Amino acid sequence: MIDCSYHSSVFSIQYSEEIKAGRIVGQGGFCMVCKVDKINLNDVFDTSDNSAKKRSDFKASLGENQYVMKTLRTDLPEEEYVKGIVDLAIEADFLSVLSHPNIIAMRAMANSDPHESKFFVILDRLVMTLDRKFNQWRREVGDNSGYWLGPFGYCCAKEHFLYNTWLDRLTASRDIANAIYYLHSKSIVYRDLKPDNLGFDIRGTLKLFDFGLAKRMDTVEKSADGMYLLTGNTGSLRYMAPEVAKGEPYNQSVDAYSFGMLFWQICSLQTPFARMSTRAHADRVIQKGERPKPDRSWPLSWIDLMTRSWDPDTTKRPDFDEITNFLDAQVEDMRGNDGEIPCRSKEIKAKKKNKPTVTERLDVDTRISTIDDDSMSPKDDDHEVV
């Protein structure tokens, strides 16, 4: 059983007596997420003063926040069911000791062994994934980019709205980097950075969630070249560093590679390698080093950051101390003085973007049984929202 005493706010809770789960609001590869309709904490639960205080503090906040219960899906095959139990236990173990404004907060967990099928965790509810946020940003850009006049480009663009959209996207990039920087400072590699694992709470704050593939580096054997002997082919191919896909030793720089892809996606509002099969991805991206093409209108410093982040040479990738410092400065620069729009923001063009057609091949979680590479099912919009 996970010891909750090390975390400032996590406590144990009984499902049948103290919590009522409502409708399913999302599901992932192993787990489903249900809205919490009612929490009725017992006044006396155990003799621990520390636990009693946590329960009292949580009880006082029930009117302000919304919560969800994350537990195992009931329709999993036996092999994946076992994986799911381990996956949720790992996530609970990490979240019980992590505390950061850009990482989802775990408020409570089941009063049972995490390796039991009825184990669950109580999390803050997120209202939208980053993947869905992309759709919102595309609409905002499309509605405010003006009219296309052929060789003259777009005219009548609403620059103030486009500027605000750019600022939102840059701020989201900065918040993602802050979350990963925090994990790396705790000697944790995330290994699954992608839009489906990032969301926004009711206040609009970006949160990183799903720690099933996270790994503590201080428990892994380190080689002389600074690499670690970790499991290969871990994560989703679209955002997976080449060394991970090849099954080679790697380090925390794999998160920088994923961030580079994600930063390009936030800037372009397009999905990297959208129509590429797994076979083509292995050949062109993993083996030959093909990368998405940055737009020429983007600041050179942004292009430099993303291209260094996804460099095949891991020693050339920036660490997240550098990434966060850079993006902090960029956000402040775009905010300008007293909220005024800096002149340089006009140089960053926001072109009309339609939602791209994307196949699921490169989004398959490697923890789950893979799909046939010849399948052409388009990616739907039913992503887990916690």
FENPEZI-V336827 format. One line per field, one symbol per residue. phi: phi as a letter, one per 20 degrees, with the letter a starting at -180 (. if undefined). psi: psi as a letter, one per 20 degrees, with the letter a starting at -180 (. if undefined). Layout:
BEGIN
phi = ???
psi = ???
END
This chain:
BEGIN
phi = .feefedfcebebeffedbcedffdrbdfdddcdfeebccfffccbeffffffgffffffeffeddccddbffedefgffffffffgfffffffffcebbfdcgeeebbfebffeefefbcdcfedebefgffgfffffffffdencedlfemecmfeffffffffffffffffffffffgffffemddembfagfdcbcefenefcebmdfdfbfffddfdefenecedfeldodggdefgfffemefbcfffffgffgfffffffelceflgdefffffffeefedmfcfefffffggfffffffffdffeffeffeffffffffgfffffffmdlmfffgffffefdefceffeceegedffffdgfdffefcfffedeefcd
psi = ppoiiiqhiprqqpghhiqoqbqpirqbhhqqpqpohppnpqhogaiohghhgghggghhihihqqrqpprqqijqqgghgghhggghggghgghiiqoqijpqpphrrqlrpijqhjqrqpqqppiprhhhhggghgggghhjibqplciibqrkqnhghhghgggghhgggghghgghggghijlppgjlorhijprpaiijpppprnkhjqpphijqpprhjjrqnrprlpbphhjpqhhghikrqraiihhgghhgghgghhghkqpplgjprhghghghgggikqrqoqpiiqqhhgggghhhhjphohiipqrigggggghghgghghhbpkjqoqhhhhioqnqppqpqppqigiippiiqpqrphiqkpqpakmqpp.
END
